[in-house]
Amino acid sequence: MKIRLEGTQNEIAAAAVLIARVLNVREVSRFYPNHGESTLGRVYLTVGSPVTRSVRAEATRLDRRQRPVRAEATRLDRPQRPALPGGESGRDGGGGA
């Protein structure tokens, strides 16, 4: 995937570090300054599959009053266990039947 970041050099550097926590960053382009007197520019990232750990994120919309939105990413590096009826995960540590 390709991601385009636009902002100041410091903003882009900080965003790239955060993106690298959740995605496998393969390439980072040089800083391309915008035309004219602007202090903004662009950097292009080439990224791959998510890193191999679970990630949780929370965001709140500032343009509306509402509950925070929560999201959870699932690890892609191991097979997922099917959910058991009643919401049990099968990870109770018991020896089974």
PEDA-V537512 format. One record per residue. NEAR is the number of other C-alpha atoms within 12 Angstrom. Layout:
# PEDA-V537512
{{NEAR} {NEAR}}
This chain:
# PEDA-V537512
{{15} {18} {23} {23} {29} {25} {23} {20} {22} {18} {19} {28} {24} {17} {24} {31} {18} {16} {26} {24} {21} {25} {29} {23} {24} {20} {19} {24} {21} {16} {23} {21} {19} {16} {10} {8} {8} {14} {17} {20} {25} {28} {29} {25} {28} {21} {23} {18} {22} {22} {21} {18} {18} {18} {20} {15} {15} {13} {13} {14} {12} {10} {6} {8} {9} {10} {11} {13} {14} {13} {13} {14} {19} {19} {19} {15} {13} {10} {8} {11} {12} {11} {11} {11} {8} {7} {9} {11} {14} {16} {13} {9} {7} {8} {7} {7} {3}}
